[in-house]
Amino acid sequence: MKNAFLILLAFSLVFVSCQKDDEDTPQEVNDYQFSYDGDAADAPALAAGSYDLGARFPGSVTDNFEGKQLEEVSFYILSVPNKCELLIFGQGTDTEPGGLLYSANLTSSIDGETWNKHLLTSPVDIGTEDIWICVRVEHGSTMGSLGCDTGPANPNGDWMFLASSNEWTSLRTFSNNEVNINWNIRGKVSE
C-alpha cells in the first residue's frame, strides 16, 4: 500500500512538472471576453483545403459590451497550417456572417502547440449586432490546426465555412454529430 502511494505521488509530481507555463494560456474567461470554449484539448483533423473556423456571438451577447471595442483575439494552434488569417465579420443571419469588419494575415507570426494572440490594428466597435470571430486555415494535407475544447458544443461555438462547397455549417453537422466541441477562439473587449 505504501509503495502504491509513493508511485502515485511520483507520477503526480512528474505530471505537474510537465505542464506548460501559464504564460501560454489565456487569462480566465471574464466579463471582458467573448468565448464559448474551455481549455485547449485537441484539434479536429480536416482534409486538405481552406476553412474558416469560427464562433458567432449574437446580439444577445454583444449588447452586454455596447460602446466598447473588440481589441484582441486569442486562438490555440496545434499544428501550424500553410496559411492562417484572422477574420471578424458583422451581422449576417443565424447561419452565416455578414460583411467583413477586420482581417489580418497571421501566417508568419503564429506558433504551434500554443495560444496565439493578435492585437487588432483597428479595434472593432461593438454594438448590439452579431460578431463572428473566425480563423481561416489552409492545409496542404489532412491535419488538425485550430484547437478545440472537449465540448459539448455551444450552438454558436463550432462554425465552419467550407471553401469547397461554399457554405457555412457547424462542425457537428459536418461530422454527422461525431465531433462535439467549441473552437479555441477568444475575443478580448476593451474595459
N, C-alpha and C positions, 0 to 999 in steps of 0.2 A: 504494500500500500504506500509506504514511504517512497519507494522507487517511482511509482506511478505519479505521485505528487511532484517529485523532482523533475521527471521528464516533462510533465505538463508545464511546470514553471519555466524550464529551459526553453521549451517551444514558444511560450508566451513572450519571453524576453527576445528571442530571435525574431519573432513576428513583429513586435513593436519596433525593434531597431531597423527593420527593413521598410517601414512605412516611409512614404515621401514626406519631405519637408512641407509644412503648412504654407510656405510661400507659393507653392504651385497650385494651391487650392483657393478658389474664390472665397471671399467672406461669406458668412452665413447669409442666407436669403433674409432680407429685412424689408422694412417699409419703403425702401427706395430702389426696389429691384423688380423687374419683370422676370418671372421664371416659373416653370412647371416642374423642372427636373429635380432629382435627388443627386447623390454622389455619382461620379462617373464610374460606370461598371464595365462597359464594353463598347463596341461599335458594330452595328449590323453590316455584314458583308453585302456589298452591292456590286453588280456586274459592271464591266467597263462601260463608261458613258458619262453624261453630265446630269447632275441632280441639284436642285435647290431644296435644301432641307431646313425646315423652319417651324416656328411657333407663331400662332395667331393670338394676339392679345386684344380681345373685343372691347368695344366702348365701355362695357360694364367694369372693365379693369382699368382702362386708360383714364377714365374720368376721375379716378382717385388721384391722378397726377396732373390734372388740367393746370396749365400755366407753367409747368416745369419743362425740362428738356431731357431727352434721351442722350446721354453723353458718352457712354462706354458700353461695349459689348464684350462678354467673355464667352468662350466656347472651348470644348475639350476636343483635341485632335489625338486620335490613337495612332494611325498610320498616315503620314503626310501624303496628300493627294498630288496629282500632277499640277492641278490648278485649284486655287481657293480664293473666293471672293465673299465679302460681306454685303448683303443686300437688305435694305429696310424699305418696306412697302407701306402704303397708306390704305385707307378704307377701300374695300372691294365688296365681295359678297361673303357669305358664311363659308364658302368653299374655295375661294381664290382671292388673292390680294388685289389691291388697286394699283395706282401709279407708284413708280419707283421714287422714293424720297432721298435715298442715300446709297452709294455703292463705293466699295474700296477693294482693290486687288491686293490680297494679302499673301499671295503665293510665296514671295521671297522672305516673308517675315514670320512664318509660323513654324512651330516645332511640334514633333510628335510625342506622344505619351505624356502630355501635359495640357494644362489650361493655357489658352492664348487670350490676350486682352488687346482690344483695339479702342483707342480713344478717338471718337468721331472728330474729324477736322471741321465739320459743320454740324453741331448738335441739332437734333430733330425736335421741333416743338411738339408738345403733347397737348392734345385737346380731348374731345370726347369720342373720337372715332377710332376704329381699329388700327393697330400697328402690327405688321408682320415682320419678325426678325428672322432672317434666313442666312444660311451659309451655303454658297454654291461650291460644289466639289466636282472635279473631273478626274476620272480614273482611266488608266490605260489597261487595267486588268481588274479582276474581282478583288475587292479589298474593303476593309472597314476603316473609314476615316473619321467621320464625325461621331463623337462619343454619345452615349446614352446612359440613362439610369436603368434600374431593374423593373420600372413600371409600378403599378399599372399606368397606362397612358391616360393623360388628360385628353378630352376630345380635341383640344387645340394644341397639344404638345408634340405631335408627330407628323406634321405635314410634309409632303414632298412633291416636287414638280419633276416629272419625267420628261426630259427633252425628247426622248424617242417617241413618246406618244402625245406630247404637247398638252398634258393635262395634270391638274393637281389632284392628289389623293392622300389619304392617310397611310402611314406605313402599315397599320393594322389591316386595312383593306388590301393593300398591295401584297401583303404576305399571307392573305387568307386567315387573318387573326392568329397567326403563329408568333408574330413579334409584337409585343405589347409594352412599349417603352415611351419615354419622353426624351427628345434631343437635349443634350447638354448645351443649352444656349441661355445666356442671362443678359438682360439689359439693365444697366445702371442709370438711374434717374438723378438729376440734379437735386440737391437737398434744399 
